Amino acid sequence: MAPASFKFGGVVEWSIAPVLPRACPLNGQNVVAFGRPQADLHAKNRFLMHYFVYVLRSNTTGSFYIGSSATPDQRLASHNAGRVRSTKSARPWARIHLEEFQDRQTAEKRERYLKSGYGRRWLLRHLNLEGW
C-alpha cells in the first residue's frame, strides 16, 4: 500500500506514517543565547513542541485505538510494552495513521473528532479501513 497524503485544516496527513525523527535545526546542537549555552532549547520553549494524533490497529484482534501524544514513537512503544491498560490485552499494535499539530488543544480536538461517529466514518473513507 503506497502512502497517500492529503490536506486537512492546513495539516498534511499520511495514511501510512513512517517512524522518522523530526527534522529540526536545533536538534543536537548546543545553542548559545545571550552568552550562556542552552543545551535543551525545546524544554524551555514550548512553542517549538508539536503534538500528534495517531491511530493504532491491533495485529491480533484487528481493533483500533485513537490517541494523542507529543512523542508518538515512545507512546507506540509503551502500548506494545503493555504499559497502557486499555491496549494491553490486544498487543502488538501497528500505527496506521499519524497527524501533526502545532498545539495540544488542536490535537486533542482532532482526537475527540476521530473518536466520534463522523470521525470513524472519515477514517473508514480515507484510510480504507474495514470492519470497524
C-alpha positions, 0 to 999 in steps of 0.5 A: 500500500503506497502512502497517500497524503492529503490536506486537512485544516492546513495539516498534511496527513499520511495514511501510512506514517513512517517512524522518522525523527523530526527534522529540526535545526536545533536538534543536537546542537548546543545553542548559545543565547545571550552568552550562556549555552542552552543545551535543551532549547525545546524544554524551555520553549514550548512553542517549538513542541508539536503534538500528534494524533495517531491511530493504532490497529491491533495485529491480533484482534484487528481493533483500533485505538485513537490517541494523542501524544507529543512523542508518538514513537515512545507512546507506540512503544509503551502500548506494545510494552503493555504499559497502557491498560486499555491496549494491553490485552490486544498487543502488538499494535501497528500505527496506521495513521499519524497527524501533526499539530502545532498545539495540544488543544488542536490535537486533542480536538482532532482526537475527540473528532476521530473518536466520534461517529463522523470521525470513524466514518472519515477514517473508514473513507480515507484510510480504507479501513474495514470492519470497524 
